[in-house]
Amino acid sequence: MPVILRALACFVLAAGLIAPALADDRADCRGTGAPEAVIAACTRVIGTGAVQGNQLADLYAARARAYRSQADLDRAIADFDEAIRIDPFSSCEATRGSRSMIIPKPSPITSGRCSSTQN
């Protein structure tokens, strides 16, 4: 029984320490800091698996914008694609508008993904 209580106490302690760090990383990911810091924070939050849906799409879009600011266009496009795959309508304006700055002409990847009201 004491082993179970110790394990439970360690789990609770770890959860208490991780939650504030995750909140900080979310804020840093959405911030306007140095691209390296934004990329690292977004990568940590995405890696936890704790975020899903449109919030996860927003994290990928934020990381993509940071990659774009570093002129790492392959990674930026990959993250924009992932944001669109996860939530094509919620992240539509941000990802499609940002992708157009990378790819000046329409591409099959971005065409037809959003309704005309979201362009």
N, C-alpha and C positions, 0 to 999 in steps of 0.2 A: 504494500500500500504506500509506504513512504516514497518508493521509486516513482510511482504514478503521480503523486503529488508534486514531487520535484520536477518531473517532466512537464506537468501542467503549468507549474510556476515559471519554468523556463520559456514555455510557449507564450504565456501571457506577457512576460517581460519582453520577449523578442517582438511580439506584435505591437506592444506599446512603443518600442524604439523605432520600428519600421514605419509606422503610420505617419509620424511627423516628417520623416525623411521623404516618403512618397509624396506628401503634400508639397514639400519644398521643391522636389523635382518637377512636379506638375507646374508649379508657378514658374520655375526656371525655364521649362520647356516652352511655355507660352510667352515668356518674357522677350525683351529686346536686347539681351546681353550679347556677349561675344558668341559667334556662331558655334565655336567649339563647345562652349558651355551648354548652349541650347541643344546641340546634337547629343551630347553626353546625357543630359537630363532626360530628353525624350526617349533615348535608347533604354535608359534604366526603367522608366515608367512602362514603356511598351513591353519590356522583358519580364515584368512582374506578372503579366497576364491578368492583372486586377481591373483593367479598363477595357470596356467593350463598346460596340456600336459607334454612334456618332462621336463620342468622346475619344475613342481610339482613332477614328478617322482624322479628327482634329489634331491629335498628337503626330500622326504621320505627316499631315500637311505642314505643321509647324517645323518638323525636322526637315521636310523637303525644302521649305523656304530658307532654312539655315544652310543646307547643302548648296542651294542655288546661289546664295550670297558668297559662297566660297568657290563658285564656278565648278562645282562637282555635279555636273548636269546629269550624268548617268544615275547617280544615287538620288538626285532630286526627282527625276522622272520616275524611278522605281517607287519612291515613297508617295508621290502624287498618284500613281497608278493604284497603290495599295489603299490609299485614302478613298479613292473613287470606288474600288472594289468593295470595301467595307460598307460604305454608306454613300451611294452615288448622288443622293439628293442633298443631304445635309452639308457635305463638304464641297458641293458642286461649284459654287461661286468662287470659293477660295482656290480650289485646286485647278479648276478650268482656267480661271483668269491667270493664275501663276504659270500654268503650263503654256499658255499662249505667249508668255514672255520668253519661254525657252524654245518653243516650237512655233515659229511665226505663221506657218500655214496650217490649215486644218489637217488633223491626222485621224486615222481610223480609231485611234485610242480615245481621243477626246470627242469625236463627233457622235452625236446621237445619245450621249449618256444622260443629258439633263433635259428637262422639258423646256420649252421656249420661254416660260415665265421665270426660269432660273438662270438664264444666260446673262 
